């Protein structure tokens, strides 16, 4: 009987000792606290907490949360050493894109993430202010710029060049086209850059020649000597002109003998064979000439530009003859006029 009592007393003593040890252990643990990492809206601190759960910690630290606050891990999670707790409240941002201003509430702080939550895709060339990889504070205004590149082809002409070949067998002032010139074609591949739908710049990526230009080849006379009945005579230019004929008759001049100015040229000289009427804008009065026939008839010969006429404009020339019959027989024909030195 005494042994039984002794054993019971011993067991009770052991249990009491264990209870005391456990109580002390719990007390020491509560006294030491739990080391955790707490991040609230991007601000991070290392701390020791004596709370039992995440929810208790937030209450003890007077951190207010709403139904929209995002807490990780869950509120009923027990605190353990090195536990990381994040508390994120939604923030308001303003996004300006093209002509639209949009308010958005987001848990993100990085510009790129905020834009994606707003349904705005970020292309490889797109950019923003602040930059896409930047973190921003609440109520920040974000300017987004969408960049679009379009290719197009533009054709432009390449002007042909003119090549002049001198020909001593041609009279000076005479030229012939040996080869017609033709413009070439350049094809430019252009990249147009649009920012928010408006053309910002254009860049030529590649130029190709679709067709080379063809040069125009002209032969130009350099001979400045004309053979006449008096021998070779030098000249400085030639003109192909349409020639008519006149005399002193009323039909040609509108004047009769005795009328004022009858038989007198615009230069004040007396009209005679070798006197010709010209347009002074083409051939100045007083210029010495040699008029050559182009149809096999005899040359009119040496002449001086001394007269004018109402119908003589541009490349026209009126040749004086002694009689109406000669003027009538000459009629109208093309002649070659040498401008003598």
Secondary structure, 3 states (H helix, E strand, C coil): CHHHHHHHHHHHHHHHHHHHHHHHHHHHHHHHCEEEEEEECCEEEEEEECCCEHHHHHHHCCCCCCCCCEEECCCCCECCCCEEEEEECCEEEEEEECCEEEEEEECCCEHHHHHHHCCCCCCCCCEEECCCCCECCCCCEEEEECEEEEEEEEEEEECCCEEEEEEEEEECCCEEEEECCECEEEEEEEEEEEECCEEEEEEEEEEEEEECCECEEEEEEEECEEEECCEEEEEEEEEEEEEEEECCCHHHHCCCCCCCCCCECCCCCECCCCEEECCCCCCCCCCEEEEEECCCCCCCEEEEEEECCCCCCCCEEEEECCCHHHHHHHCCEEEEEEEEC
